[in-house]
Amino acid sequence: MRVDLFNFELPEEAIALRPAVPRDAAKMLVVDDIMSDARVSDLADILRPGDAIVFNDTRVIPTQLEGVRVRDGVTAQVHATLHTRLQSDRWLCFVKGSKKLKPKDRIRFGVGSVHCGSLDCTVIAKHENGDVELQFDLSGAQFDQKLAQTGSMPLPPYIAGKRGTDEKDLSDYQTMYAKEDGAVAAPTAGLHFTPGLMQKLNERGISKHFVTLHVGPGTFLPMKVDNTQDHVMHSEWGVVSQETADELNAVHERGGRVVCVGTTSLRLIESAAKEDSKIYPFEGNTDIFITPGYKFKAVDVLMTNFHLPKSTLFMLVSAFCGLETMKAAYDHAIKNKYRFYSYGDSSLLYRQDNQS
């Protein structure tokens, strides 16, 4: 399909720079046979007893680093975002101004930090796709501890380009149930949940289930092709346990619905499901790319934020509900001052079996 079919005009002021307070006070556009305006705090009342809600419990790690390159006594500023761990001491990263770097260069991150010591590494290679491979002097738990002291949260560029990262982002850009370290971006649909909302879900008889998909760098990357068939989807590591698969299958057998919080949870569940609509245990990388025409196997309802024009995520929601339905929904959201992207408002989408 042509990528420009998924374009729409988005006012700059619609981009949210901070989350709603409290988190579940955010607006939520419900898209079923009709559209209706609600709040995230209404979610438990909207869903039915017996439904199952699936969360991604990945935890964002502070992978943005500021440092200096040292070569023959000459220094240069380096801004890096780690995105893929290759070994306990090796990472792939994006580097702003990577032309400054050569293999064997030394980089010192965290210079001038209030914490003692820097995080040092060597440039191993510069890859054709633009990634830079770094080998750190520390590894394992020692590296993780120093990264936590030295790094900052990797906010999406449409937020970071408008303001700096601060202490509030350490909690704002993390779900309340984050557990498994490894993401370089938050599963942002989950940022809306509060202890109070979780309690309402319990009281309503809606079961909660957790999977892990470590959100990777592809979430930051724009579509660079004119046709979806030419796009190479990024790969992300995830796991669905046997216990979770069995529980979700049992929910379907009882007539309940599987409700995914976020496109990351949906992509993982659909990767774990087979043509018989059963969900199976899964562990490994997934590069599933969902566009209109895709036949959904297991997910019935999707809660997700509002996405970028011409993005793979807008393509996914268009596959779930139909392209014309989602264009109408986004038009409604813009006209009614919904807030977009990571810190923005939410939508609750019901799967349409005849997507267009």
Secondary structure, 3 states (H helix, E strand, C coil): CEHHHHCCCCCHHHECCCCCCCHHHCEEEEECCCEEEEEHHHHHHHCCCCCEEEEECEEECCCEEEEEEEECCEEEEEEEEEEEEEECCEEEEEEECHHHCCCCCEEEECCCCCCCCCEEEEEEEECCCCCEEEEECCCHHHHHHHHHHHCECCCCHHHHCCCCCCHHHHHHCCCCCCCEEEECCCCHHHHHCCHHHHHHHHHHCCEEEEEEECCCHHHHCCCCCCEHHHCCCCCEEEEECHHHHHHHHHHHHCCCCEEEECHHHHHHHHHHECCCCCECCEEEEECCCCCCCCCCCCCCEEEEECCCCCCHHHHHHHHHHCHHHHHHHHHHHHHCCCCECCCCCEEEEECCCCCC
